[in-house]
Amino acid sequence: MGSVRFGVVILPEHSWPAAQEIWRRAEQLGFDHAWTYDHLAWRSLRDSPWLGAIPTLTAAAVVTERIGLGPLVCTPNYRHPVPLAKEVVTVDDISGGRLILGLGAGGYGWDATVLGQPAMRPAERHERFAEFVELTDLLLRQPETTYRGRYFSAEAATRRPACIQEPRVPLAIAATGGRGMALAARFADIWVTTGEGALSQPATIENSAKAVASQLRRLEEACAAIGRDSAGFRRLVLTGPLLASGLSSAESFRDAVGRYADVGVDDLVVHWPRPSEPYKGDLAAFERAFQSRDAT
């Protein structure tokens, strides 16, 4: 189990005096990376407090020293690659090179129409996401970028200074379908799955691992199609609505880690427990289960 790295999602719902203690505690517990969701409003918590992802990550960078940090995930629903890239370079600088940039196509919720645009068909969402990823990659790699796309454009957009991490910050790309897998094979440093596309309802640990294994086979096929070695990037599983985390007990968590590791998962991400759903859990039990991960 030592080869698996662990991450935690901390929802951006607490004012900073309380939130900073959670981010610090995540680092103290030994998590390798910590994330937050990048939405304007989210699911059942739409009418609850919800703060911005990038400012939250900036503040988290200041109160931590080691842990990787990132949005999981930024989407083109309301973001443009040019200002996003500038923010990414800034947070990478403030964190001392600890930022990981999660990217996804964007869902069909409030974020998809909040700027007044109509909801897109799946094919349009993919085309937009492909441009979003391609332009973001260029902006983070090059000192100056001009780009003409259907959905996004840039005119002599500059990147000064460069990312601390070379040649750019790592891209963690969420992909489940065939076209998304092809995009991840081309650009990703980390592939991300929530189990969507392989599962339609919450699964047991055993079935979760099987679902991820089937997606990994498709990812390997996408890599082979462009001649990329699939060993060249990490495979991240985001547990939660569909994929089981095993955090109900120490024994269950060790079982989950082992099963995911056996099918080729490199990074396992769970959610910081909340007092109510979603992700309801007891903090003390959560800490005990996580701290048992290396027990024999």
N, C-alpha and C positions, 0 to 999 in steps of 0.2 A: 504493500500500500504506500510505501514511501515515495513511489514515482508519481502518484497523483497529487496535483496541487488543488488547493481549496479556496473557494471564493464565497462571498456573502453579499446579498443584495440588501441594502438599507433603504427603505422607502423614504423619499424626501418630504416627510410629513411633520417633522418636529422642528420647533424653533431652535436656533443654533445652540443656546446654552445646554439644551438636552441632547441635541443631535451630536455635538462634538464628543460627548462621553461615549456614545455608541461607536463612533468611528475609531476612537482611541481603543476601546475595548476589543473591537474586531482585530486590531493589530496586536494587542496584548495576547489574545487567544491563539495567535499563530496563523491566522488566515493569510494566504499568499496574495489575494487581491480582494478588493471591495468595490461594489458597484452601486449605482442608483438608476432608477428608471427615468427616462427622458420623455416626459409627457407634460401637457398643459393641464390635463385632468385625466383621471384614470379609473375606469370601471366603477365599481360600487363606492369608491371613495371620491367621486366627482365633486360632491358637495362638502368634502372635508378639507382641512388644510393640506396644501400640496405646493411645494416650493420648486424653484428652478434647479435643473440638474447641474449645469455648468458652474454657477456660483457655489452650489453645495460641494462639488468636487474641488473647487478652488480652496474653499475653507478647509475641507478635509485634508488637502495637501499640506496645509500649514500646521495642522495639529497632529500629523503622523510623520513617520520618518522612513519606513521600510516598505509598507504595503503598496501593491499596485492599485491604481484607481481608474475608474472608467464609467461611462454611461452605457447602459445595456437596455436599449440601444438608441442612438440618434437615427431619425428617419427623415425622409424628404417631405413628410406630411406638412411640416411648417418650418423646415430648416433649409437654408441655401448653403452649398459647399463653401462659398467664399468667406462669409463671416464665421462659419463654423470652423474652418481651417485656422483662422486667426485666433479663435478662442482655444483651439486644441494646442497650438504652438505655445500659447501663453500658459496654459495649465501644465503642459509638459515642462516648461521652464520653471514655474513655481514649485512643482513637485520634485524637481531634480531628475527628470527623466523617468517618471513612474506611471505616466498616463497610458492607458490602453483605450483605443477608440472603437466602441461597439457600434455597428451599423446594421440597420434592418430596413425592409421595404416599407414598414408602417402598416398599422392595422386599419380597420374600418370604423373605429370609434370616433369620439368627438374631435380628436386631433386631425382626422382626415378631412374635416369640413369646417374647422373653426375659422379659417381665413376666408370663408365664403365660397370656396371652390366646391364643385360637385364631387361626389365620391367617384373614384376611378374603377374601371373594370380591371380584372387581374392582369391582363396583358399590358395595359397602360401602366399599372403599378410597377410591373417588372421593368419595363422600358425606362421609366423614370428612375427607378432604383439603380439600374445599370449606369445611367449617366451620373447619378449622385455619387456612386462609388468611384467611377473612373475619374471624375473631376476632382473629388476629394483626394484621391491618390496623387494626382498630378500636382495639386496645390501644396501638398505636404512634402513632395519630393523636389520640386523645382523652385528656383529663386523667382521666376516670373512665369505666369501662365495665361495664355489666351485660349479660349475654348468656345465652340459654337455647338450647342445642342438644341434639341427640341424643347426640353424642359429647363435646362440650366445653361447659362453662358457666363464667361468671364472675360474681361478685357484688361490685359496687362496687370493681373492681380499679383501682387508681390508677397513673398514669404521671407521676411527678414525680422528676426533671426531665423535660422533653421531650427528644426526640432533637435533637442538634445539627443534623442535616440536616432540612430542612423540606419537606413536612409530616411526614415520617417517613424512616427509612432506606430506601434503594431495595430493592424486592423483586425477586429473580431467581427466577422460577418455572419449574421444569422441567415441560414438557408436550409430549406427543407425540400422544395420542389426541384425538378430537373434543371430549369433555367437558373434558379438561385444557386444550385450546386456548381454549375458551370462558372458562375460569377465568383463564387468563393474559391474555386480551384485556381482562378486567374489572379485574384487580388488578396486573398485572406492570409494573414499570419496565424489566425485562430478561427476555426469553424465553430459556430454556435448552433445548438438545437434546443428546443423546448419540447421536442417530441411531436410537435404539430406536423401533420401529414402522415405520420405513422400510427398515431393514436387518436381516437375520438372521445375518450373519456379517461379519467385518472386510472393509472395502471399499478399493479403490484411491482415490487422491486424486480422480480424475475422478468415480467413482461416489459417493464421499462427498459431493461438492459437489452432484451431482444429487439425492441423497436429501434433503439439507438444503433444496434449492430446492423440492422437492415439499412438504415440511413448511411452508415459508414461505408457500406459496400457501394452505394450509389455515389458517394463522394469519391471513393477510389476510382470508380469508372470515369467520373468527370475529370479527375486528375490525369488518368491515363489518356483520355481523349486529346489533351493538349500537351502531353509529354512531361507533366510535372510529377515529381516524386511525392506521393501522398504523405511520406514521412517528414516532409518539409514544413509542416505546420501542426499546431496543437488542436485538439478536439475537446470542446467545452460543452458540458451538459448543464443546462439550467433547469433544476428541478422546480417543482411547484404545482401548477394546475394539472399537468398531465404526468410528468415523470416523477416517480417516487424518490424522496430524499432519504428515507430510512431513519429520520431523526426522532422517531417515537421512542427509541431506546438505544443504548450504547451498542448492544448486540446487533440490532437491526441496522444501525448506521455502518458498522464494520462490514456487514453483509452487503449493503448497498455499494460501498466503496469497492469491495472486492469484485462484485459482479460488473460494475461499470469498467473497472480497470481491466478485467478479463476480455472485454470486447474492444478495448483500445482507447478508452477515454483518458485524457490527460488532465483535465480540469473539471472539478465537480463544484457547482455553485448552489448554495441553499439560500433561504431567506431568513433574515433576522426576525425572531418571533415577535408577534404583536399580541396585545391583550384580547383582540377579537379578530374574526375573519375579515379579510383573507390572511392566511399564514399565522393563524392563531397558535400560540405555543407558550410554554413555560420557559423563561429565560434560564433558570438554573438547570432544568433538564436538557435544554438545548446545549448549554456549555458542557455538561457532563458527557453527552453523546459525542460532541465534536472532539473533546479532549481524549476520548477513548480511541480515536482513529488509529493510533499506532500500537494499541495494546495487542498482546499476543493471546 
